[in-house]
Amino acid sequence: MMTTKTIKIKDGMIALPKEIKKSWENSKVFLECFDDSLIVKKIYSPKISFKEMAKEFRKAFKGVTKKDISKTLKEIRNVKLSE
């Protein structure tokens, strides 16, 4: 959904339009500021904890050695250098 509105900044505050206020209520946001632009992005919490994610990675990469990773990285780098 794309919503475009022109609003005023008052006392350093931006009031969200009613149409989007409800879906952004209590959200954490990331602000990216440029010379004449401000980008606001909603931050989503991960569905699983870091600990659970690490467990899944360990399971997925079981048996993969440092040597395997080094070999694969060298192959990828060689392909990129020759292009």
BELJOUR-V779827 format. One record per residue. N is the residue number from 1. PSI is psi in degrees with one decimal (* if undefined). NEAR is the number of other ideal C-beta (glycine too) atoms within 8 Angstrom. D_LAST is the distance of its C-alpha to the last C-alpha in whole Angstrom. Layout:
BEGIN
[[N PSI NEAR D_LAST] [N PSI NEAR D_LAST]]
END
This chain:
BEGIN
[[1 129.8 2 39] [2 123.3 3 39] [3 128.4 7 42] [4 126.6 3 42] [5 152.7 5 45] [6 123.8 2 47] [7 165.8 7 49] [8 149.7 3 50] [9 123.2 6 50] [10 123.6 6 53] [11 36.4 3 54] [12 10.3 4 50] [13 144.9 6 50] [14 123.0 5 48] [15 122.7 6 50] [16 140.0 7 48] [17 149.9 9 49] [18 -36.4 6 51] [19 -29.9 5 49] [20 -11.6 9 46] [21 -44.7 9 49] [22 -42.2 6 50] [23 -14.2 5 46] [24 -2.6 9 45] [25 130.1 6 48] [26 21.7 2 48] [27 148.3 7 44] [28 141.4 5 42] [29 157.1 9 40] [30 127.9 8 37] [31 133.0 7 37] [32 117.2 7 35] [33 131.2 6 36] [34 -177.7 7 35] [35 -50.0 3 37] [36 18.5 3 38] [37 149.9 6 37] [38 121.6 7 38] [39 129.0 8 36] [40 123.3 7 38] [41 135.0 7 36] [42 137.1 9 38] [43 124.6 8 37] [44 138.7 4 38] [45 142.8 4 39] [46 149.9 7 37] [47 -26.7 3 39] [48 159.3 6 39] [49 162.5 6 39] [50 -39.3 6 37] [51 -44.0 6 39] [52 -38.5 8 39] [53 -43.4 10 35] [54 -40.0 8 34] [55 -42.8 8 37] [56 -40.9 9 34] [57 -44.4 8 31] [58 -41.1 8 33] [59 -43.7 7 34] [60 -33.5 6 31] [61 20.6 7 29] [62 130.1 6 32] [63 -12.5 4 31] [64 127.1 6 28] [65 167.6 6 28] [66 -35.1 5 26] [67 -41.9 6 25] [68 -44.3 8 23] [69 -45.2 9 22] [70 -44.2 8 20] [71 -46.4 8 19] [72 -43.0 8 17] [73 -42.1 8 16] [74 -42.6 8 14] [75 -43.7 8 13] [76 -44.6 8 11] [77 -39.8 8 10] [78 -40.2 8 9] [79 -45.7 8 6] [80 -38.6 7 5] [81 -32.8 6 6] [82 -12.1 5 4] [83 * 4 0]]
END
